[in-house]
């Protein structure tokens, strides 16, 4: 378990280029299992979760070639389905939540897909019912052995159907789409997730020969085809990292330009930051954030306290609420942060309270933040990163605090952010990585 030692209180200046989107990459990598032809993917982020999935695909029999720093090619010609029953697969598959999305492609192409109960962030209950209910509606048989903690789905033939998803699950939608693209007939998905990650997956599948309409909406129509071909695809820049950099710039009173952000794929993220008082300027496809000494949170029209809440796309992504919460600690004004989707994601606020933040944790889903208006900066302290997004929020807090802070368990941060210490040090941060 590694540690960051941060000397905070420094103003940063320079340019940051966001990595490829983690959540998109995990879906796209699983989609390579749908064809035996070569698939080339650009802008793959070099992060732990993605690297683990690439290793898993390789051990499953996919031929993987790293063609350049962030470009890989994949050929899934010789898949070894016996590997799904191996102890190695049970161990590696359970350590990565994104591994759940190999089931849809395997079911579509080979009629079977197995996965151990996947891990991931400890941010509360994250059920998988949507995935397996969808597979069953397509004609698959589902079996779960609680003793082995193993999920199995099998089907001699998948048949298209109408289905109303019980929740707009992003990974569930992706998994069902990948299962349905080679099902017999037409599949209609209502209440489908429509995040940019899903839109990108659909565009990639269409380039492989799939027939999908309704992209960008919550109603998808998928006409099954017999087979898919290879393709070339580029992963979008990571909107969560872009939002993290915006929060970092403001909290550290820095002048930062975020390059090549694919602005029109960011949804309401820029507007949500503007409501927090953040000044930013769009220059081409770059976001320029000037140095700000103060920023004021807006209220609603009637003067009541602003609520920042997550919601399915095009609502605000839940992955950024931890950054908004940290940002609010030094703003002028107050805000209610409402984390609707996960029960445990706000529990990291105790670390911020230790740093001097004024936060009332109302319940597992809501926290009221009383901004200090930069009159009392956060204090340095020693912390443990509980998950990817809270870990980066704590890193931002530490970089704003004048003095030395320690963050343990930074492997959690490395799961989602590529060389974050080196990239921030290049624009003036002082972060030292200590391997324990």
N, C-alpha and C positions, 0 to 999 in steps of 0.2 A: 504494500500500500504506500503510494507516494504522497508527497506533501508539497504545497506551495508556501514559500516564505515571501510575503509581499511588503514592500516599503511603500505605503500609500501617501496620499496628499499631494501628488505630483500632477501637474497639468500636462496632457499629452498633445501631440500635434503631428498630423500626417495623414496618410491614406491607408485604408484597409480594404482588401478585396474579399468578399464573402466566399466561403467554401461552397461546394455543391450541397444540395439539400439532402440531409440525412434521411428524412422520412420518405422522400421520393426514391432515393437510391435503394433503400431496402426493398421497395416494391418492384422496381425495375430489375434488380438483380434476380429476384425470384421469377420474373417473367421470362428470363433467358431459358428456363426449363421447358418452355412451351414449344421449342423448335430444336431440331438437331443441327440447323444451319448456324453460321457464325453471326453473333450479335456483338457489335462494338458500342461501348458506352463511354462517353466523355464526361469530364468534370465530376468524377467519383471522389468523394471526400476521404481522406486518409485518417479515419477515426476507428476506434475500437469496435463499435457495433458493426460497422460496414465490413471491416477486415475479418471479423469473426464469421460473418455470413459468406464472404468470398471463400474462406477456408472450408466452411461447411459444404458449399457447392462443389468445391474441388474434390473433397473426400467422397461426395456422392457420385462422382464420375465426370463432372463437367471439366472440360479442358479450358484452363484459365491462362491467359497470357497478358502480362502487363506491358502495354505497348509504349507508354510514356508515363510521366509522373501521376497523372490522374485519369488515364485512359486504359481501359481493359477490354479484351475481347473474350467471348465465352462461346464454347461449342459443346452442347449437351447431347452428343451422339451416343455415348456409351454410359448410360446411367445404370448404376448398380443398386437396384432396389433392395437387395439383401442388406445393404448398409443401414437401411431404416430400422432394422431389428438389432443392430449392434450396440454394445455398451458405450462405444465411442459416440455414436449418434445421440444416445440418451443423455450423455453428459453435455455434449456441445450444444445440442438443440435446446436444452432446458435453460441454458445460460443467456439466451438471446430471445427477446420477445418477437422480434421481426421474423424469426424462423417459422412462425405460424403460417406465413404467406407462401411457403413452398407447397402447402397441401393443395391449393387450388390448381396450380399448374400440373402437379403430379397426377391429380385425380383426372384432369382433362386429358392428359396424354397417355397415362398408363393405367387408369382405372383404380388407382389406390394411392393413398397418401397417409403417412403416419407422422406423428410429432409428439415428443414428450411435452408435458405441461411447461410452457415457456416462462422465462423469468422476465427481467427488466427492472424498471424503476419501482421502488416501494412507495407508490403514491396513492394507495388505496385500491379498492376492488376494481379489477379490470376484466370483466367477464368476456367469454368467447362465444356465447350462445349465438350471436348473429352469424358468425362464420358457419357453424355446423347446422343451424336451422336452414340456412341458404343451400348448403350442400344437399341436405335431405330433400328439399323441395325440388332440386334438380334430379333426384332419383338415387342419391347415394345412401348407403347404410352407415350409420354412425355407431361406434362403440367406444366407450371410455372405461378403462380398468382403473379404479381408484387405487388399487394396490400397487400397480406399476406407474401410476400417474401418466398414462399414455393415451393419446387420442388416435383413433383409427377411423378412416372413411374409405369405403370401397364401392365401386359401381361397375356393372358390366356395360352400361350405357347411360350417359347423361342426356336428359331431355329438357329443352327449354320450357319455361313456364312464366306465369306472372307471380311476382312476390313483392310483398310489402315488408321492408326490413324493419325489425322491431326497434332499431336505433340507427342513426346515421353514422355508423362506425366506419372510420377511414380504412383501417386494415381489413375489416369485414367486407366492405364494398370491394376493395381491391381483390381480395381472395375469391369472392363470388364472380366478379368480372372475369378473372383468369380461368375459372372453372367453366364459365358459360360460353367463352369464345369458340369452343369446339364442341359444344353440346348440340344435339339434334333439334332443329327448330329455333324458335325465337324466345329469348328470355327478356322479360320486362322487369326492371328494378325500380321500385318506387321508394322514396325516402333514402335514396342513395346519397352517400357523402359526395360533395362536389368540390373539395379542396383542389388547389392547383396540382397537388401530387397525383390525385385521381385523374385529372384532366391530362396530365403528362403521360400517365400509364395508358390511357385510352388512345392518345395520339401515337404512342409507340406501337401499340397492338395493331392499330389501323395500318401503320407503315409495314407491319408484318403480314397483313392480309386479312385482319379481322374486320367485321362489319358492325360498327357501333355508332349509334346516333343519340343525340341529347346531351352531348358533352358540355359540361359547365352547368347543367341543371341537376335536379334531384330525381329526374325520371330518365332512365337509360333504357335503350332498346338494343339488344345484342342478337344478331342473327348468326347462328353457329356456322362455322366453316370446317372443312375436313382437316386442314392442316395450316400451319403458319410457317413463314419463311424468316430468314435473317433480316437484320436491319442495323441502322446506325442511329444512335440517340444521344442527346446531350441533356444532362441533369440541370435543372434550374439552380440559381443561387439560393442559399438557405435563408428563408425569410426570418427564421428564429434567430440566426446569427446576426442578420441585419438589424433586427429589433434590439438585440443585446448590445450591439455597437452604438446604437442611438442612445440607449440608456447609459452606457459607459461614458459617452462624450459629455452628456449633460451632468452626470454625477461628479465627474472629475474636472468640470469647467474647461473642457478641451475643445480645440478646433480640429474636427476630423471630417474627412471626405470618405464616404463609403462608395466604392467603385462598382459599376456594372450590376445594379441591384435588380434588374427586371422589374421596374417600378410598377408596371400595370398588373403584375402578379401578386402584389403585396396587399391587395384588398384594403381593409380599413385600418391597417396597422399605422400608416403615417398619420391619418386623421386622429386616431386614438392618442398618439403621442402629442399631437398639436393641442388636444383638449387638456393635456397635462401641463401645457405651457411651453412645450419644446418648440424652439425655432429651427426650421430647416428649409433648405432650398433645393429644388430639383434642377440639376445642371446636366442636361443631356439625359443619360441614364444613371447618373451619380447623385447621391444625396450628400449635400454639404451642410454640416452642422457647425454654426459659429460658436465661439466661446460665450457662455452665458453665466453671469454672476448670480442671477435669480430667475425663477420661473414660477408662474402662478397657475394653479389648477382652476379650470373653469367650473362654474356651477351649472345646474340645469336652468332653464329659462325662468322658472319660478323662484330661483334662488336656493333651491334645495341642494344638498350635497351630491356631488357627482358620483355615479356608480360605474366602475369599470368591471365588466363581466365577460366571461367567455361564452361562446356559442358555436354551434356548427357553422361551417363556412356558408355564406360570406361573413359570418360573425367573427369576433376576435378570437384568435387561436389561444387555447389554454396554456400553451407552452411559453407564452410571454408574460403571464400574469405575475410571476415572481419578479421579473424585471420591473414591471410597472409598480409593484409594491415597494421595491427598493427606491425607485425614482421618487415616489411620493414622500419618502421620509425627509427629504431636504427641500421640498416644494413649499410655496406659500399657499395655504389652504388645506383642506381635508378631502379625503376620498374614501369610498367604500369599495374594497376589492372583493368581488364575488366569484369564487371558483366553484362553478356548478358541477363540473364533470368528475372531479376526483376528490375523495374524502380527506386525503392526508397531505395535500400539496402545500398547505399553508402552515404546517407545523414548524417549518424552518424559521418562522418569525421570532422564535425565542432567541435565536442568535442575534437578530437585528435589535431586539430589545436590550440585550446585553451590551450592544454597541451604542446605546443611547437613543434609539428610535422610539417614538411614541406611537405604539400600535396597540389596539384593543382587538384581541382575537375573539370575535363574537361566538363562533362555533367552528367546526371543521371546514366550513365552506366560506366564511365571511370574516374579513378583517377590516377594521377602520383605522386609517393612518392619519395622524395629525401632523402635518408638515411643519418642519422646524425653520423653514425659510433661510437656511444656511447660517442661522444664528448660533446653532450648536451642532458642529460637525459630528459625524459618527466616530466612535472611539475604536482603535485597533483592538483585536482580541484573537483568541484561538478558537477555531471552529472545525466542524466535520461536515463534508459535503454529503447530503442525504440522497440526492439524485442529480441528473444532468442539469436540469434547468435551475433548480435551487442553488446548485453549485456555482453556476455562472453568476447568478444574482449575488451570491455571497462574495464572489471574486470582485464584482463591480463595487460592492460596499467596501471591501477591503482596500481597493485602489483609491477610493475617495477618503478613507480615514487617514489622518495624519499620524504616521508611525508604523510599527511592524505588526502585521497580522499573520497568523498561521492558518492554513486550510488543509486539513487531513483528508484522506480518501479521495484524492483528486482523480483517481482512475474513473470515477463517475463523470467528471468533466471531460476527460479524454474520450469517453464513449461518444460524445456528440460534437466536440470542438477540436478542429485540427491544429495542433501545435499552437494553442492559444497563447501560451507564455511567450514563445519566440515572436509571434506576430505583434503582440502588444508591446513587448520590449523594444521592437524596432521603431515604435513611434514614441518612446520615452517612458514606458512603464518600467518598474523594477520588481520583477517576479523571478524568484529563484526556485528551481525544481530540485527537490531533495528526495532521492530514492532510498526508501527504508528497507 
